[in-house]
Amino acid sequence: MQMGIPHFLCIPFPVQGHVNPLMQFSLLLAKHGCKVTFMHTEFSLKRANSAAGANNFEGSLMKVVTLPDGLDPEDDRSDVFKVLWSIKNTMPARLPKLIEDVNALDVDNQITCVIVTWNMGWALEVGHKLGIKVANLFPASATSLVSIFRIPQLIHDGIIDSQGDFDFDARLPTKNQQIQLSPGMPMIDTHNFPWGGFNKTIFDHLVQELQTSELGEWWLCNTIYDFEPAAFSISPKFLPIGPLMETNSNQSSFWQEDTTCLEWLDQQSPQSVVYVSFGSLAVMDPNQFKELALGLDLIDKPFIWVVRPSNDDKKKNANAYPHEFDGSKGKIVGWAPQKKILNHSAIACFISHCGWNSTVEGVCAGIPFLCWPCAKDQYLNKSYICDVWKIGIGLEKDENGIISKEEIKKKVDQLVGDEDIKARSLKWKEMAINNIEGGQSSKNLKFFIDWAK
């Protein structure tokens, strides 16, 4: 048994919301003297390199390797499920050889632990068969993890049937039934489960992934215990090691960050700017996009609006600005250095889709939220932001299912004028930062590294 430093092989599912937290965690492990081999797909590495310039990892403890995702160069990788099936069909056979090659380069420090994000559970099976320790890093909230963890119980209780659909018998009289996944957790709407809207194939994958992930000795969560304490009573395997905040790294970005917005922010008054971003996957309906544009004109405040480059030529018309849109008070960018923006003194509030990475980054910056969830786990995150932590407010849709420009203006005015929300935001920020610097999360990290030895 070799007794060198721990050597982690980190394998994210190749979407921004998975690559980002695992890259942050990898940099943290390297900072603690561990050796890290980070596995991109060939396509993802090409994207990350063209966005950030060549990967420049300080020292030699962090290395990048690649495997092909099995798709052709012209295939549409914005179709996440197409990528998922291709990877599951091609990578498992190739990973043992990659591990062998990495180990041959440093026989004294061979791979001691494989860490994967959700959807890459097959790599846990490969590592397990090779006698290597395995662990999961879950990229969403611990509460989202609990909701998936609870699927067998939800089926047993008749809340959902085995297809993941809602079971409209006497046990579930309304679609909007609210349930509690565990005592102490917020109530959630049954139609806001993370797998909502997926077909049976996807749901079956979810259930299979849950079973495979049980091989992992730890489920590492990018959160702190105090954010969602009840979630950690579900399983002793859940280990909070967040918030993952390696601020100076853009090594995981798939788009080039427009840093001119930081100089622009320097010219604005303190707490005056509205920051708007919907993450790396959300696609907005064209009518809603136009209403948002007009709403930003209406609020009469400077704004930074991230309008992501389209992954798909067919959806380009979604980003058609209405002819009456002025936009002169704001700055529109394709992709932005989000953590730096959120920590800038000029930011007043964050209009967010409530993806977990954005949620953690906003909380750590002490910024109030205007919540605009678009899909899946984002509704769970919104319930924490608005109802548990009380550091944000939600936007309401009109009878046509659109969030109107008037609603946007009304809620921004309400949010920036609410001193209680501002004070609570700073309190949660302090709690989060204390966990990084010598608090429970940093103790858990040390415990995890010692386990990997």
BELKABEL-V24530 format. One record per residue. NEAR is the number of other ideal C-beta (glycine too) atoms within 10 Angstrom. Layout:
near
NEAR
NEAR
This chain:
near
3
11
8
13
16
21
23
24
26
24
29
29
21
26
20
22
19
24
26
26
25
25
25
23
26
29
22
19
23
21
14
15
11
21
22
23
23
27
26
24
24
14
18
22
17
14
20
24
14
12
16
18
11
7
15
8
16
9
8
9
20
22
16
18
15
15
17
13
21
16
19
7
8
5
14
12
20
15
14
13
13
14
23
19
14
19
22
16
11
14
21
13
9
13
21
13
10
19
22
12
10
19
18
9
10
15
9
9
18
17
21
21
24
28
29
28
26
22
23
27
23
19
24
24
15
21
25
15
10
15
6
18
19
23
24
28
28
23
28
27
27
28
27
23
27
21
23
20
22
20
19
12
11
19
16
10
13
12
18
20
14
13
12
21
11
17
17
12
9
7
10
17
9
9
10
9
16
11
16
11
21
15
7
11
23
17
11
18
15
18
12
19
27
19
18
16
10
16
11
11
10
14
18
14
18
17
16
13
18
17
10
19
23
14
18
23
16
22
21
26
30
26
30
27
20
16
24
26
13
17
25
18
13
18
14
8
17
22
23
24
25
27
22
26
18
18
12
9
17
22
23
24
21
23
21
15
20
17
14
11
22
16
9
17
20
10
8
19
11
10
14
15
24
24
26
22
24
23
20
22
17
15
17
19
12
14
13
18
17
20
22
22
23
19
24
26
18
15
20
10
19
20
23
25
20
22
19
21
11
15
16
12
8
10
13
10
10
17
16
12
14
13
6
9
14
11
14
7
14
20
19
17
21
13
20
24
19
24
21
17
25
21
17
20
12
19
23
21
27
28
25
28
22
30
27
25
22
22
30
24
23
28
27
25
23
21
25
22
26
23
25
22
22
17
17
20
25
26
20
26
26
24
21
23
26
18
12
14
21
15
28
29
20
18
18
10
11
11
5
9
9
15
18
19
18
13
16
23
18
16
23
24
13
12
22
19
9
18
8
9
20
19
11
17
25
14
13
20
18
11
17
23
17
15
23
18
8
9
16
14
25
16
12
20
21
12
13
21
18
9
15
19
12
